Every structure is written in C-alpha cells, then in structure tokens.
Amino acid sequence: MSELALFLVRIGFVAVLWIFVLSLLSVIRADLYGRRVMSRLAKQSGPQLSQAPVPELDIDDGDAFEPTKIQMLTGRSAGNTLELGEKKEVTIGRSPGSDLVISDEFASNTHAKLVLVGDEWVLQDLSSTNGTFIDGKRVTTPVTMTAGATIRIGTTTFDLRS
C-alpha cells in the first residue's frame, strides 16, 4: 500500500473518530440538561395563533380552567403555593434554579415542566428517573392539565388552582 493511501486511511479514521466523539458529547449534553421540546412548541404556537375573528355563540364558559397558582398538597412543602402570575413556563425539580423546588429524594434535578401553550397548561416529564404522574397515570408525552388533576412527583403531590 502506498504512503498516500495509508495517509488517507489514517485521516478518514481520525475523522470518523471525531464524529463519534462529538455525537457522544451531544447525547451526554441532552441527558444532563434535558431537551427543550415544550419551549420550542410554546414559542412556535404563539405567532401561529389564528387572527380570524371568532363568531359569538352567546354561551357562558363558566367551566373554563384558568389556574393562577400551584398548591402543594403533600410532601415537605405541603401547604405552600407558587403564584403563576405572568409565567409562561414553570420548571419543577430539586435544583435550586427550578421555579418549583421539590425537596424529595425521588425527584430529579430538572424533573418536569409546565408550559403555557395558548390558554392551556401542558405538563411534560423531562426524562426523569422515577417519572411524573397525573391522577396515578405516568406521563410519557406532554399532557394538557385539567381542573382537579393531581400531579405526583416522588412522594410530593400538587395541583393547579384558580
């Protein structure tokens, strides 16, 4: 084999090795910091809302669910509330940087997030180890919150209230 062919094989091997290392770093970064799927969804859905006028049907929408706070029901923070105010996204986890800090050994640092999409709050599990549950059912895909639904992370439960 000529020296030129051997040199090209070496360069090709090093290039493939670097591609492998960079893809490995990308996977590790996604595992550590979580994917921001719901943030992108919330940003994309904002400008795409229809600007067409909606016809009036003279129906009283008394059952509309517009929560203003998160009420802690059980766990170390039982009784505490978090006012939603003008927030569009609420991160939940053990990390001190989370909006809703949970002191629970079964919660991940960045466990889940609530995102305001349009007029509805959507709960997304951020690939947590022990899972996020709504009314006893594990959340595997983003779920729209309804009135009276109880969220459980580890031994901590909470809900959205008006």
LINBEL-V35972 format. One record per residue. N is the residue number from 1. BURIAL is # if it has 9 or more other ideal C-beta (glycine too) atoms within 8 Angstrom, else .. Layout:
((N & BURIAL) (N & BURIAL))
//
This chain:
((1 & .) (2 & .) (3 & .) (4 & .) (5 & .) (6 & #) (7 & .) (8 & .) (9 & .) (10 & .) (11 & .) (12 & .) (13 & .) (14 & .) (15 & .) (16 & .) (17 & .) (18 & .) (19 & .) (20 & .) (21 & .) (22 & .) (23 & .) (24 & .) (25 & .) (26 & .) (27 & .) (28 & .) (29 & .) (30 & #) (31 & .) (32 & .) (33 & .) (34 & .) (35 & .) (36 & .) (37 & .) (38 & #) (39 & #) (40 & .) (41 & #) (42 & #) (43 & .) (44 & .) (45 & #) (46 & .) (47 & .) (48 & .) (49 & .) (50 & .) (51 & .) (52 & .) (53 & .) (54 & .) (55 & .) (56 & .) (57 & .) (58 & .) (59 & .) (60 & .) (61 & .) (62 & .) (63 & .) (64 & .) (65 & #) (66 & .) (67 & #) (68 & .) (69 & #) (70 & #) (71 & #) (72 & #) (73 & #) (74 & .) (75 & #) (76 & .) (77 & #) (78 & .) (79 & .) (80 & .) (81 & .) (82 & #) (83 & .) (84 & #) (85 & .) (86 & .) (87 & .) (88 & .) (89 & #) (90 & #) (91 & #) (92 & #) (93 & #) (94 & #) (95 & #) (96 & .) (97 & .) (98 & #) (99 & #) (100 & #) (101 & #) (102 & #) (103 & .) (104 & #) (105 & .) (106 & .) (107 & #) (108 & #) (109 & .) (110 & #) (111 & #) (112 & #) (113 & #) (114 & #) (115 & #) (116 & #) (117 & #) (118 & .) (119 & .) (120 & .) (121 & #) (122 & #) (123 & #) (124 & #) (125 & #) (126 & #) (127 & .) (128 & #) (129 & .) (130 & .) (131 & .) (132 & #) (133 & #) (134 & #) (135 & .) (136 & .) (137 & .) (138 & .) (139 & #) (140 & .) (141 & .) (142 & #) (143 & #) (144 & .) (145 & #) (146 & .) (147 & .) (148 & .) (149 & #) (150 & #) (151 & #) (152 & #) (153 & #) (154 & #) (155 & .) (156 & #) (157 & #) (158 & #) (159 & #) (160 & #) (161 & .) (162 & .))
//
